[in-house]
Amino acid sequence: MYKKYIKRILDIVLSLLVIILFSWLYLILAVLVRVKLGNPIIFKQQRPGKDEKIFGMYKFRSMTDEKDENGNLLPDEVRLTSFGKKLRATSLDELPEFFNILKGDMSFIGPRPLLVKYLPYYNERERLRHSVRPGLTGYAQAHGRNAISWEKKFEYDVYYVEHLTFWMDIKVIIDTVKTVLSHDGVVLNALPDFDDYRKEQNKE
């Protein structure tokens, strides 16, 4: 009952409340992003959602468009400014995702949506992460964010899917708040690219 109906109703009500109550914060952040990083203010990227349906995920921009002499974008760690790092560390860059939640692309709690290019590499069990809506935060984010291994991330994602209840979601919210406030698990480029990780696995 919760998984099929109540969870979606809560997503709609709560995301709408957040958007209305924090409209002032959206405005302030939009102005700061425009001044410090330029346009576009909102970064949109294609991600796989429930049942691997592709959607456009919104975030506040956190990197510049600096390029080298050949016109290629500089590495992420170079383009990520101190302002962008603060946005990510506080998760404020993810506030636009509440519009994704309202639209039904995402949920408050669920496995974080990864890149579309990773889809061919998932094994059958890992694909279970796409049997629910992806989340603003998830069990893996509440227990390590991007400082844990790919293997552990997927283990946590599948564990969440198999144990999805109202109380599980409450636990994830509480643990996420603790993690964000303590700034635990925020590591730039902590993991190898997923396809590189999978290639190494296949060698074993």
C-alpha positions as CSV (number, residue, x, y, z in Angstrom):
1,M,0.0,0.0,0.0
2,Y,2.7,2.5,1.0
3,K,5.0,1.6,-1.9
4,K,2.3,1.6,-4.5
5,Y,0.2,4.6,-3.5
6,I,1.1,6.5,-0.3
7,K,4.7,7.1,-1.2
8,R,3.8,8.9,-4.4
9,I,1.1,11.0,-2.6
10,L,3.7,12.1,0.0
11,D,6.2,12.9,-2.7
12,I,3.7,15.3,-4.4
13,V,2.5,17.0,-1.2
14,L,6.0,17.4,0.3
15,S,7.8,18.5,-2.9
16,L,5.1,21.1,-3.5
17,L,5.5,22.4,0.1
18,V,9.2,22.6,-0.2
19,I,9.1,24.5,-3.5
20,I,6.6,27.0,-2.1
21,L,8.2,27.5,1.3
22,F,11.7,27.8,0.0
23,S,11.0,29.8,-3.2
24,W,13.1,32.6,-1.6
25,L,16.1,30.2,-1.4
26,Y,15.6,29.1,-5.0
27,L,15.7,32.8,-6.0
28,I,18.8,33.6,-4.0
29,L,20.7,30.6,-5.3
30,A,19.7,31.3,-8.8
31,V,21.1,34.8,-8.6
32,L,24.3,33.6,-7.0
33,V,24.8,30.9,-9.6
34,R,24.2,33.4,-12.4
35,V,26.7,35.9,-10.9
36,K,29.4,33.4,-10.0
37,L,29.1,30.8,-12.7
38,G,27.0,32.3,-15.5
39,N,24.3,30.7,-17.6
40,P,22.7,28.3,-17.7
41,I,21.6,28.5,-14.0
42,I,20.0,25.0,-14.2
43,F,22.1,22.0,-15.2
44,K,20.0,19.4,-16.9
45,Q,21.2,15.9,-17.6
46,Q,19.6,12.7,-18.9
47,R,19.3,9.9,-16.3
48,P,17.4,6.6,-16.1
49,G,14.4,6.5,-13.9
50,K,11.9,3.8,-12.9
51,D,11.9,0.9,-15.3
52,E,14.9,2.6,-17.0
53,K,12.8,5.4,-18.5
54,I,15.0,8.3,-19.4
55,F,14.2,11.7,-17.9
56,G,16.0,15.1,-17.5
57,M,17.3,15.6,-14.0
58,Y,17.7,19.2,-12.8
59,K,20.4,20.7,-10.6
60,F,21.8,24.1,-9.9
61,R,25.0,24.5,-11.9
62,S,28.2,24.0,-9.9
63,M,30.9,24.2,-12.5
64,T,32.2,26.7,-15.1
65,D,32.5,26.1,-18.8
66,E,36.3,26.6,-18.9
67,K,37.9,25.0,-21.9
68,D,41.5,24.3,-23.0
69,E,43.1,25.7,-26.2
70,N,41.5,23.0,-28.3
71,G,38.0,23.8,-27.1
72,N,37.7,20.8,-24.8
73,L,36.2,21.2,-21.3
74,L,38.8,21.2,-18.5
75,P,38.7,18.4,-15.9
76,D,35.8,18.6,-13.4
77,E,38.2,19.4,-10.5
78,V,39.4,22.5,-12.3
79,R,35.9,23.7,-13.3
80,L,34.5,23.1,-9.9
81,T,34.8,26.4,-8.0
82,S,34.9,27.0,-4.3
83,F,31.3,28.2,-4.6
84,G,30.4,25.0,-6.5
85,K,32.0,22.9,-3.8
86,K,29.9,24.5,-1.1
87,L,26.8,23.9,-3.1
88,R,27.6,20.2,-3.4
89,A,28.8,19.8,0.2
90,T,25.5,21.3,1.5
91,S,23.5,19.5,-1.3
92,L,21.9,22.8,-2.2
93,D,22.7,22.1,-5.9
94,E,20.1,19.4,-5.7
95,L,17.2,21.7,-4.8
96,P,15.8,21.8,-8.4
97,E,15.3,18.0,-8.1
98,F,12.1,18.8,-6.1
99,F,10.6,19.7,-9.5
100,N,11.5,16.2,-10.7
101,I,9.8,14.7,-7.7
102,L,6.7,16.8,-8.3
103,K,6.6,15.7,-11.9
104,G,7.0,12.0,-11.0
105,D,10.4,11.4,-12.4
106,M,11.9,10.9,-8.9
107,S,10.9,10.3,-5.3
108,F,12.3,11.8,-2.1
109,I,13.9,8.4,-1.2
110,G,15.3,5.9,-3.7
111,P,18.5,4.8,-5.4
112,R,20.3,7.9,-6.8
113,P,19.9,8.1,-10.6
114,L,23.2,7.4,-12.4
115,L,24.4,8.1,-15.9
116,V,22.5,6.7,-18.9
117,K,25.8,5.3,-20.3
118,Y,26.0,2.9,-17.4
119,L,22.8,1.0,-18.3
120,P,24.5,-1.7,-20.4
121,Y,26.8,-2.6,-17.6
122,Y,24.3,-3.6,-14.8
123,N,23.9,-7.2,-13.9
124,E,20.5,-8.6,-13.3
125,R,20.5,-8.0,-9.6
126,E,21.8,-4.4,-9.9
127,R,19.0,-3.6,-12.3
128,L,16.6,-4.0,-9.4
129,R,17.6,-0.4,-8.5
130,H,15.4,0.7,-11.4
131,S,12.3,-1.0,-10.2
132,V,11.5,2.0,-8.1
133,R,11.7,5.8,-8.7
134,P,15.2,7.2,-8.2
135,G,15.6,9.4,-5.1
136,L,16.8,12.8,-4.0
137,T,18.6,10.7,-1.5
138,G,18.9,7.0,-0.8
139,Y,20.2,4.4,1.5
140,A,23.7,4.6,-0.1
141,Q,23.8,8.4,0.2
142,A,22.8,8.1,3.9
143,H,25.7,5.6,4.5
144,G,28.7,7.0,2.7
145,R,27.6,9.2,-0.3
146,N,30.4,9.0,-2.9
147,A,33.1,7.7,-0.6
148,I,32.0,4.1,-0.8
149,S,32.7,1.6,-3.5
150,W,30.4,0.9,-6.5
151,E,29.9,-2.6,-5.2
152,K,28.7,-1.3,-1.8
153,K,26.5,1.4,-3.5
154,F,24.6,-1.3,-5.5
155,E,24.4,-3.5,-2.5
156,Y,22.7,-0.7,-0.5
157,D,20.5,0.2,-3.5
158,V,19.1,-3.3,-3.8
159,Y,18.8,-3.7,0.0
160,Y,16.6,-0.6,-0.1
161,V,14.4,-1.8,-2.9
162,E,13.9,-5.2,-1.1
163,H,13.1,-3.6,2.2
164,L,11.1,-0.5,1.1
165,T,8.7,0.6,3.8
166,F,7.5,3.9,5.4
167,W,9.9,3.3,8.3
168,M,12.8,2.6,6.0
169,D,12.2,5.9,4.3
170,I,12.1,7.7,7.6
171,K,15.4,6.1,8.7
172,V,17.0,7.1,5.4
173,I,15.9,10.8,5.9
174,I,17.3,10.9,9.4
175,D,20.6,9.3,8.4
176,T,20.9,11.6,5.4
177,V,20.5,14.7,7.5
178,K,23.2,13.5,9.9
179,T,25.5,12.8,6.9
180,V,24.9,16.2,5.3
181,L,25.4,18.1,8.5
182,S,28.6,16.3,9.2
183,H,29.8,16.6,5.6
184,D,30.8,12.9,5.7
185,G,31.4,11.1,2.4
186,V,31.9,14.1,0.1
187,V,35.0,13.1,-1.9
188,L,35.7,14.5,-5.4
189,N,36.3,11.8,-7.9
190,A,36.4,9.2,-5.2
191,L,35.3,6.4,-7.5
192,P,36.6,5.2,-10.9
193,D,34.3,5.5,-13.8
194,F,31.7,2.8,-13.6
195,D,32.5,1.2,-17.0
196,D,36.2,1.0,-15.9
197,Y,35.0,-0.6,-12.6
198,R,33.0,-3.2,-14.5
199,K,35.8,-4.0,-16.9
200,E,38.1,-4.7,-14.0
201,Q,35.4,-6.9,-12.5
202,N,35.2,-8.9,-15.7
203,K,38.9,-9.5,-15.7
204,E,38.7,-11.3,-12.4
